[in-house]
Amino acid sequence: MQRPISEWRIGVGMLLWVGWVGLAPPEPCWAQKILLEKESLYHYIRVVEEDGVRRLQFRRGGVDYDESAIDLQEPARFQLHYYRLMMASLLHCPEPKRALFIGLGGGTLPIVLRQYYPNIHIDSIELDPEVVEVARRYFGLREDERMRVYTGDGRVHIRRFVREGRSYDLVFLDAFRGGYIPYHLTTKEFMELVHRLVGDAGSVAANLRPGFESYHYQRRTIAAVFRNQWTYGQQFNVCVIANNHPQPPTKQQLLETARRLQKEKEFRFDLPSLVSEGARQNDYQTEGPILTDDYAPTEVLRTIPKE
């Protein structure tokens, strides 16, 4: 996941624009340790560490994107803003028994979700076997009978899971390849497969990037399959919670759920504050084309600024 690092480390006192993040002060290049740098079949991978925080980065187009970050001493102390947004899924599914992550990265979110819900069963799908090995070696991912990782294409595995009759309470869509979501994981046909995994009782948490025309298409595509959508976050990353619950909760009900969970789980983040940040309003252009297997120009759309 998925925002580009906000600075080029090229010297003290210089400020540069990096992608869409904006201006940020640089840090001394010697403060960061490079633990791994290699090219896999799918990514140029870097693992760096600074002040006890370890980051997994993918390089694309000359930019290093933070895919994962973890505080080695306190994994639940989130280092990326979108992690907190994704935990808004618990407002809509407060007692998940089974969860699926499409896109593993360093495995921070599965690790932390397991910490708060020790009995949960978590499956993760990761395209790149080298990334899975990085998660095990550098980020503390430990697999057992309730924490499993499947290597390969997310859509292929999901199709197989549907055939096997698997079901999940939560599905997290967090597959990025250096700043963009592979197109076949954005289409209506893909969302229909995900819906078959969660049914009408479960929820989907999708990590999206606003600011580009592709965002409108992605939101409309989700809306073509799921009747309910909540938006958490406004810039850099937006988490969309989608489901087909017949009676969506009110904001007051969400707040009551958040306060109860905060007290029970003692989250390192403030879950109730997410309620005020969330909205069920349409923050996208509701009229227009959707993404399908026959029409998914995501690479073009992500270069067009959102109006």
Secondary structure, 3 states (H helix, E strand, C coil): CCEECCCCCCCCCCCCCECCCECCCCCCHHHCEEEEEEECCCCEEEEEEECCEEEEEEEECCEEEEEEEEECCCCCCCCCHHHHHHCCHHHHCCCCCEEEEECCCCCHHHHHHHHHCCCCEEEEEECCHHHHHHHHHHCCCCCECCEEEEECCHHHHHHHHHHHCCCCCEEEECCCCCCCCCHHHCCHHHHHHHHHHHCCCCEEEEEECCCEHHHHHHHHHHHCCCCEEEEECCCCCEEEEEECCCCCCCHHHHHHHHHHHHHHHCCCCCHHHHHHHEECCCCCCCCCCCCECCECCHHHHCCCECC
